[in-house]
Amino acid sequence: MSENRRNFIKKASAGAAGIAFGGSINAMSIPSYRRIWGANEHINCAVIGIHSRAKAHFKAIKQDPNAKVIYSCDVDDKILEEHNAWCQENMGYIPKVEKDFRKILEDKDIDAIFIATPEHWHAPMAIMALQAGKHVYVEKPCSHNPHENGLLVEAQNKYAKKVQMGNQQRSAKTSILAVKEIGEGIIGDVYKGEAYYSNNRGSIGTGKVIEVPPTLDWEMWQGPAVREEYRDNVHPYNWHWFRNWGTGEVHNNGTHEIDICRWALGVGLPDSVTSFGGKYTYDDDWEFVDNQQLTFKYPDDKFITWTGHSRGVIMPDQPGRGSTIYGSKGIITLGRDGYRLYDLGGKLIKEEKEGGGQSAGTNTRGEGQLDVNHVGNFFAAIREDKSLNSDINEASVTTMLCHLGNMAQDAGETLKIDPATGKVTNNEKVMKDWWKREYAEGWEPSV
């Protein structure tokens, strides 16, 4: 662990005095003892937010004979109804249904919470689950803003439960092997990580204010976010592209490959961040850039780049996503399904394939064998206290990089970063605009 990342985690965790939410469960307390788990003990799970990505969670949980989904939770009755039919067909049973996740947190029989909600809910819900004594698997990004990043790390340290972020390539056997070999010098001194994502998303149009569908609890859907009228182009997926609820493509997909590059280079928070990009395609409500080039600069001339194409694929015919690590003696390319080692002349030296079935790259569900591995690692950490492959202390650093990428894009200049805290040192406006969001009354997390 780099000294910069140690300092960041230490400062994010300092001064814990308890976490309270105006909208959280009343009188929530943690038992004064820790449960002693057996290697095969049953784990009762609840999955919150079940529209798309959660299907991968369900299938991964099913692979463990001693784990079961007890609750499906969503704020939309239509989604719940469709999901129940899916569960009957794919799981062989229909879990209990709940629309208010706080009632699930009150159930002492629930051991682990899986969070696949819109991103503005990730950190607040994870913290509330920790308060309730639950282990947490939270989809990336783990926070909507940098302020929440620190709170979630602090909460995990305070309540001592397992928190895994859903950047599942951390559990790819070939990626683990590649990073190990890179550390042993297989490609010499590494200096650059190149991450990319390519998709061809269409227009989201211009939303019209309409009545909230009778099946949807719009108030609970918004939760911590500032209240807005319901529009017809937000729910259930396009919230990703609105700042009130989402964090843009750099978080939605860039998190994965940026994380692999940071892992392989052995670095934490950068010294500086530069972003070029813009919204180049459709005239619609999309509030983030749809094409972006990021550069994160580190000491010793190391750097990471991310090339994001949300609406217009990288040509010619390049795979939809991946990472390339450059060293003084060779190159390694990493994907979800394996890695390749090349010499400096471009000759393929060896190839390692993941096995166990491919993992999807650019669809909205992204399911595959890596989910099974990652959830399996989460369960092993709960039962046997094994190390998490993406513990929130580590995952929050990658999430911070993506926040800094959005901040640099808005600033329109290279941002200088304090690598101990992640804070911007040369632009007060971008800190004011981005570090912490405005919360709905009664829902702001506080320490």
Salt bridges, closest charged atoms under 4 A:
GLU41 OE2 - ARG35 NH2 2.33
ASP64 OD2 - ARG383 NH1 2.82
ASP76 OD2 - HIS235 NE2 2.77
ASP77 OD2 - LYS99 NZ 3.36
ASP100 OD1 - ARG102 NE 3.08
ASP111 OD1 - ARG35 NH1 2.66
GLU119 OE2 - HIS240 ND1 3.42
GLU139 OE2 - ARG53 NE 3.01
GLU139 OE2 - HIS57 NE2 2.69
GLU181 OE2 - LYS350 NZ 2.87
GLU184 OE2 - LYS180 NZ 2.65
GLU194 OE2 - LYS192 NZ 3.22
GLU219 OE2 - ARG227 NH2 2.78
GLU228 OE1 - ARG231 NH2 2.50
GLU249 OE2 - ARG201 NE 2.77
GLU257 OE2 - ARG321 NE 2.97
ASP259 OD2 - ARG170 NE 2.72
ASP259 OD1 - ARG262 NH2 4.00
ASP284 OD1 - LYS279 NZ 2.99
ASP284 OD2 - ARG311 NH1 2.66
ASP290 OD2 - ARG311 NE 3.26
ASP301 OD1 - LYS297 NZ 3.86
GLU351 OE2 - ARG340 NE 3.23
GLU352 OE2 - LYS350 NZ 3.69
GLU367 OE1 - LYS59 NZ 3.06
GLU367 OE2 - ARG365 NH1 3.47
ASP371 OD1 - ARG53 NH2 2.43
GLU384 OE1 - LYS386 NZ 3.82
ASP385 OD1 - LYS162 NZ 2.53
GLU394 OE1 - ARG5 NH1 2.42
GLU394 OE2 - ARG170 NH2 3.18
GLU394 OE2 - ARG262 NH2 2.78
ASP410 OD2 - ARG243 NH1 2.75
ASP433 OD2 - LYS429 NZ 2.62
GLU444 OE2 - LYS436 NZ 2.51
